Amino acid sequence: MITNVLRLLPCGLLWLALLVGCESPAPQLNAPAAAFTLNPLNGGPVRFPDQYRGQVVAVHFWAAWCPYCLSEMAALEPIYRQRRDQGLRLLAINIMEDPDAVRAFVQKLGLSFEVLLDPEGEVMRRYGVMGLPATFMVDRQGIIRRRIMGESTPEIFEAAIKDLL
């Protein structure tokens, strides 16, 4: 147990350093989602929420070094494939990692949802994310309706999107 805590200590210090000087408060439930523009692994810039009006969006923060992110993203892929025709979009925002490492992670898992790069952690700070993984469920009008802090199971994720779709 202590070994696991010590192993995660540098990550906690990293998050603390990133959050110092956070300029805007984290978005609240039942409030508009914070807008952002990020580059995906492939293609041009993605503008949220402008490009996603009328869709349910899971804004998901993750990193390849996070063991919980690995299992969670593998579990979310089948749900995304099943629900995307109903208007579900999953924006998987990678936090400050090399694009080649992100690409290898995505290919290894065979992910089909959009993977965006937050190279400076700016969007992560805007959303007040202090640990990974973290997911914000945004309804078709661009309002945050749910938050999942920590690893999500398929059952938790399904329950969070059920009434939004």
N, C-alpha and C positions, 0 to 999 in steps of 0.2 A: 504494500500500500504506500509506504513512504517513498519507495523507489518511483512509483507512478507519479506521485506529487512532485518529486524533485525533477523528474523528466519533463513535466509540464511547466515548471517554474519559469524557464526562459520564455516560453510562449506567453505566459501571463504578464511578464515584464514587458514584452513586446507590445501587447495590447494596451497596457497602461501608458507606455510611451506614446503610442499612436493617439490615444484619447486625450492626452494633455493638449489643451488649447482648442478643443472641439468648439467650433464657432456657433453651431446651431443645435437646438435640442432635438432629441430623437423623436421621430413621428409617433403620434399616439394612436391608439385604436379609435376607430370611427372618425379619423381625420384624413385629409388627402395625403397620399403617398408622396414622398419627396421626389422631385424630378431629377433626372440625371441623363447624361450622355456618355456612353462607354463604347469602346471598340470590342467587337467579338473576335474570336479566333479567326473567323473567316468573314469577309465582307466589310461593308461600310459601317459607320457609326450607328448605334442603336440609341434611340431617344425614347426614354420612358418618362411619363406614361403616354405621351403623344401617339406613338405608333401602336399602342395596345388598347385604345378606347374600345369598349364593348366586349372585352375579353377578361377572363379571370386570370390573374397573374400571380404566380408564386415567385417572389424575389428572394433568392436563396444565396446566402453567403457561405463560402467554403474555401478550403485550401487542400492541396494534395498531401501535405504532411499530416493532416488531421485524420487519425484512424476512424473516427466516427463519421467523417464525411464520406469516406470510401464506402462503407457499408450502407450508409443512408442513400447515397446517390445511386448505387446499384439497385436498391429497393424501390426508389422513386421512378426509375426509367420505365418499368412496365405500366405503372399508373399513368404516367405522362402519355405513353403511346395509346393507352386505352381511352383517355379523356381529352386528348388534344382536338378531336373532331367536335367536341362539345364546347370548345372555346377556352380550354386550359392552355396557358403558356407558362413555361418555367424558365426564368432567367437565372442561371447559375453564375453568380458573380465570384470570380476567383480573386483572392486577396493577395496582391503584391508578389506574385510568383512569375518566374520566367515563362514566356509563352510556349517554349518548346517542352518544358516539363508539364505544363497544363495540357498541351496537345497529346502528349504520351499518355497521360492519365485518362483523358477523354476517349482516346482510341482503345485503350486497354479495357475500359468498361463498355464501350460501344454506345456511348450516350448520344441521343438524338436531339435533346433540347439545347437551347441557345446557351453558350458559354461566353461570358463577358469578362473582360480584364479590367481590374481596378488597381492599376500599377502603383499608385501612391496611397491607397487605402482611403481616398477621399469619400467615396460613396459609403463605405463601411462606417466611417465616422459620422456621416450625415444621418445614418440610420441608427446610430448609437449601439452598434454591435460590439460587445465586449468579449465574446467567445464564439467558437465555431462548433458545429454549424448553427445557423440562425436563418429562419424563414419568415417572411411577411406575406400574408395572403391579402391580395388587393382585388376588390370586386370590379365589376364591369364599369363602374363610374369613377374608378381611380381612388377609392377609399380603402384604407387598411382596416380589415375586419378581424384578422387573427394574427397571432405571433406564435411561432414555435421556437423556443430557445433551447438549443441542444439537439441531440439526435432525434429524428422523427422516425416512427415506424410507418409502414404502409397504412395501418389502421388509423393512426393519428392524422396522417396526411389526408386520407380519404375523408375522415370526419371534418377536417378543417375546410375542405373544398365543397363538400356535399351540397350544402344549401346555397353556395355561391354560383354553382353551375346551373 
